[in-house]
Amino acid sequence: MKIVYVVPGPMDSQEIAHRGNLLKEWAFPGTEVDIVGVTEGPASIESMYEEYLSIPATAKEIFQLEKEGYDAAILGCAGDPGLDAMREITSKMLVVGPAETSMLTAAMLGHKFTVITIDESMIASTEELAFKAGVLNKLASVRAVSIAVLDLAMNRKATLEKIIEISQKAVEKDGADSLVLGCMSMGFLNVADEISSVLNIPVINPSKVALKMTESLLGSGLMHSKKAFALPPKLSSGKVKNIEQLYIRK
């Protein structure tokens, strides 16, 4: 199976390589997993505005990647920006969102889960994601570490300590019995096992779980429903051949 992880914005080559190496390490033998970065868009996603900014260029990339023969694409942001749109424009390539996948996984593993996000500005949108995934009743809370995305990896030890501190409050005060790391940069810090060993509860790494769920769905011969996510009419009718032609140009 061929899987591609799509970073929805510019990212330096060193971080791209780091993430690509981890994805290959986590993948099952026989899985081909690549990583690509979109060249346009925000440097990081810490608001709904930045999420929306990331969608057009990412959609173009995903549309092209399907043509290149990939079996699945992972949308590389824990806000799942434009996930429904990406599923609409793909006909044979599965598209997976880490937020949806992680929340559904957390809902299976316990009674109540907390999402650890980056900033309080993302709390409301994270709650909305839980609603869209159908697991809002299992969401204990959303708590923020208040560390900017681009700063998370600057001091791994300090970031880990802050995540554990916030997570302990989620367990003790909110009743959480599992946790979701609500940021792909947290995921690629590869700290979930360390947090779990301290708190003794499941901690979902969205970067790893998105990959493993993608492998599982492909291995089961499944992809997203094209009845739920129908190809846009202009594409399905043949009026346009690619998504570039959906734009109005003067």
C-alpha positions in Angstrom: 0.0 0.0 0.0 1.1 3.6 -0.8 0.4 6.3 1.7 1.3 9.9 1.6 1.4 12.3 4.6 0.6 15.9 3.4 1.8 18.8 5.5 -0.7 21.6 4.8 1.8 24.4 4.6 5.5 25.2 4.2 7.9 23.3 6.4 11.7 23.2 6.5 13.4 20.2 5.0 14.9 19.0 8.3 11.6 18.7 10.0 10.1 17.1 6.9 12.9 14.5 7.0 12.3 13.9 10.8 8.6 13.3 10.3 9.2 11.1 7.3 11.7 8.9 9.2 9.2 8.5 12.1 6.4 7.6 9.7 8.6 4.9 8.1 9.6 3.6 11.5 5.9 3.3 12.6 4.7 1.8 9.4 4.1 -1.9 8.9 6.6 -3.8 6.8 5.5 -3.5 3.2 3.8 -0.1 3.6 5.3 2.6 1.4 4.8 6.0 3.2 6.0 9.3 1.8 5.7 12.8 3.1 5.2 16.0 1.1 4.9 19.6 2.2 2.5 22.1 0.5 4.6 25.1 -0.6 1.8 27.7 0.0 0.0 28.5 3.2 0.6 29.4 6.9 3.9 28.5 8.6 1.8 26.9 11.3 -1.9 26.5 12.1 -3.0 28.0 15.4 -6.4 29.5 14.4 -9.4 28.8 12.2 -8.2 31.6 9.8 -4.9 29.8 9.3 -6.8 26.5 8.8 -8.8 28.0 6.0 -5.7 29.6 4.5 -4.1 26.1 4.3 -7.0 24.4 2.4 -6.8 25.6 -1.3 -3.1 24.6 -1.8 -3.5 21.4 0.1 -6.6 20.4 -2.0 -4.6 21.0 -5.2 -1.8 18.8 -3.8 -4.1 16.0 -2.7 -5.9 16.1 -6.1 -2.6 15.6 -7.8 -1.4 12.9 -5.4 -4.3 10.7 -6.3 -3.3 10.9 -9.9 0.2 9.7 -8.9 -1.3 6.5 -7.6 -1.3 6.8 -3.8 -3.9 4.6 -2.0 -4.4 7.1 0.8 -3.5 10.5 2.1 -3.2 11.7 5.7 -4.1 15.3 6.2 -1.2 16.5 8.3 -2.9 18.8 10.8 -4.8 17.9 14.0 -7.5 20.4 13.0 -8.5 18.3 10.0 -8.7 21.5 7.8 -10.8 20.9 4.8 -11.2 17.1 5.4 -14.6 16.9 3.9 -13.5 18.8 0.8 -10.4 16.6 0.4 -12.7 13.5 0.5 -15.0 15.1 -2.1 -12.3 15.7 -4.7 -10.8 12.2 -4.4 -12.5 9.2 -6.1 -10.2 6.3 -5.3 -7.8 7.6 -2.7 -8.7 7.3 1.0 -8.3 10.6 2.9 -7.8 10.4 6.7 -8.0 13.2 9.3 -5.9 12.8 12.4 -8.3 14.6 14.7 -11.3 12.5 13.7 -9.3 9.3 13.9 -7.7 10.1 17.3 -11.0 11.1 18.9 -12.8 8.0 17.6 -9.9 5.9 19.0 -10.0 7.7 22.4 -13.8 7.1 22.5 -13.2 3.3 22.1 -10.5 3.2 24.8 -12.3 4.8 27.7 -15.4 6.7 29.0 -14.1 10.3 28.8 -11.2 11.8 26.9 -9.4 15.2 27.0 -7.7 16.8 24.0 -4.5 18.6 24.8 -4.3 21.5 22.4 -1.8 24.3 21.8 -3.7 27.5 22.7 -7.0 28.5 24.2 -7.9 29.9 20.8 -8.3 26.3 19.5 -10.6 25.1 22.3 -13.9 25.9 20.6 -12.8 24.5 17.3 -11.6 21.3 19.0 -15.0 20.9 20.6 -16.6 21.3 17.2 -14.4 18.6 15.8 -15.6 16.3 18.6 -19.2 17.1 17.6 -18.5 16.4 14.0 -16.9 13.1 14.9 -20.0 12.1 16.9 -18.1 11.8 20.3 -18.9 15.1 22.0 -20.6 13.3 24.8 -17.3 11.5 25.5 -15.2 14.7 25.5 -14.3 15.5 29.1 -12.4 18.7 28.2 -10.0 20.5 26.0 -7.0 22.0 27.7 -4.2 24.2 26.3 -0.5 24.0 27.0 -0.1 27.6 25.7 3.1 26.9 23.7 3.2 28.0 20.1 3.4 25.2 17.5 6.8 26.4 16.2 8.2 26.4 19.8 7.0 22.9 20.8 10.2 21.2 19.7 12.6 23.8 20.9 12.8 22.3 24.4 11.4 18.8 24.3 11.8 18.2 28.0 10.0 21.4 29.0 7.2 20.7 26.5 6.8 17.2 27.9 6.7 18.5 31.4 4.0 21.1 30.5 1.9 18.5 28.7 2.1 16.2 31.7 1.2 19.0 34.1 -1.9 20.0 32.0 -2.9 16.3 31.5 -2.8 15.6 35.2 -5.3 18.4 35.7 -7.5 16.8 33.0 -7.5 13.5 34.8 -7.9 14.8 38.3 -10.4 17.7 37.7 -12.2 16.7 34.4 -12.4 13.0 34.8 -10.5 12.1 31.7 -9.4 8.5 31.4 -7.7 8.9 28.0 -5.9 11.7 26.3 -5.5 12.9 22.7 -2.5 15.1 21.7 -4.3 17.7 19.7 -1.4 18.8 17.5 0.7 17.0 15.0 3.9 18.7 16.2 3.2 17.2 19.6 2.7 13.9 17.9 6.1 14.0 16.1 7.8 14.8 19.5 6.9 11.1 20.1 6.0 11.7 23.8 2.8 9.8 24.1 4.3 6.7 25.7 6.2 8.8 28.2 3.0 10.6 29.2 1.1 7.4 29.4 3.7 5.8 31.7 3.3 8.7 34.1 -0.5 9.0 34.1 -1.2 5.3 33.5 -3.9 6.0 30.9 -4.0 5.7 27.1 -2.4 8.7 25.3 -3.2 8.9 21.6 -0.5 10.2 19.3 -2.4 11.6 16.3 0.6 11.3 14.0 1.0 7.6 14.7 -2.6 6.6 15.1 -3.6 8.3 11.8 -1.0 6.2 10.0 -2.0 3.0 11.7 -5.7 3.6 11.1 -5.0 4.4 7.4 -3.1 1.1 7.1 -6.0 -0.7 8.8 -8.7 0.8 6.5 -6.7 0.1 3.4 -6.0 -3.5 4.6 -9.7 -3.9 5.1 -10.4 -2.6 1.6 -12.3 0.5 2.8 -12.3 4.1 1.9 -14.6 7.1 2.7 -18.1 6.9 1.3 -18.6 8.7 -2.0 -22.3 9.0 -1.2 -21.3 11.0 1.8 -18.5 12.9 0.1 -19.7 13.2 -3.5 -17.4 14.4 -6.3 -18.2 18.1 -7.0 -20.8 18.3 -9.9 -18.6 20.2 -12.3 -15.9 17.4 -11.9 -18.4 14.5 -12.0 -20.1 15.9 -15.2 -16.8 16.4 -17.0 -17.4 20.1 -17.4 -14.0 20.6 -15.8 -11.0 18.2 -15.7 -9.2 19.4 -12.6 -9.9 21.6 -9.5 -7.9 24.5 -11.0 -10.8 25.0 -13.5 -13.2 25.5 -10.6 -11.7 28.9 -10.1 -13.3 31.9 -11.9 -10.7 33.9 -13.8 -11.2 37.2 -15.4 
